[in-house]
C-alpha cells in the first residue's frame, strides 16, 4: 500500500510539472466581506450573495475598481533645467 501511495505521489508530481502553461492568479469581480476581510472568489454577484447569506455582505473587488497604474517616469523627475 505504501508503494502505491508513493507511486501516486510521483505520478501526480510529474503530471503537475508537465503542464504547458503557468498558473496565473485570477482576480474575480465580487468579494465576500466578512470580519473586516475581503474574499474575492466570485464571478457574479449572485454567487457572492448566495455564499454571504447570514455570514457577511458582498462588495465589488476594489483591486479591479481602482487598479494601481504605473507612474509616468518622466513626470516624476523634478529639478533645474540644464542650460
N, C-alpha and C positions, 0 to 999 in steps of 0.2 A: 504494500500500500504506500509506503514511503517513497519507493521508486516511481510509482505512478504520479504522486504529487510533485516530485522533483521534475519529472518529465513534463508535466503540465505547466509548471512554472517556467521552465526553459523554453518550451514551445510558445508560451504566451509572450515572453520577452523577445523572442525572435520575430514574431508577427508584429508586435508593437513597434519594434525598432525599424522594421522594413516598410513602414507606412511612407508613401511617396510625398506627402505634404506635411509641413509643420503645423502644429496646432496653434491657433490664434485665439486670444481672449475675445469673447463676444460681449458686446455692450447691448443690453436689452433696454427698451424704452420705458418700461414700467417697473417701479420698485415698491416693495412692501416696506412700510415704515413701522418699525417695532422697537420699543425701548431706546429710542434715540439713534438707531442704526437704519441704514437703507440696504435692503437685499434686492438687487436688481436682476431678477431671473425671469421676467415675464415679458412675452411678446405683445400681449394685449391687455387692456385694462380689465377685461372680463376675467382673464386668468388670475390677475392680481387680486381682484375683489373676491373671487371665489376662495382663494387661499386666506385672504385677510379677514374674512368674516369672523368676528369675535376675538381676533388677536392683534389687530392693528389697522392701518389705513394704507391707501395706495397713493403714490405720487409719481410724477414724471421723473425720469432719470436726469439729475442735474448735470451730469457729465455730457449728456447729449444736448441738453438745452443751452449750456454755456461752455462750449469746448474751449480749451486753452489753445490760443493761437500763438505761434512763434512771433516774437517781436522783429520788426524790420531792423536789421543790423546797422544800416546807415543812419537811421533816425536816433539811435541811442548814443551816437558819438557826438559829444558837445565839446567844443573847445575853440580856441582862437584860430582864425583862418590864416593859412600860411601866405606870405607876400612874396 
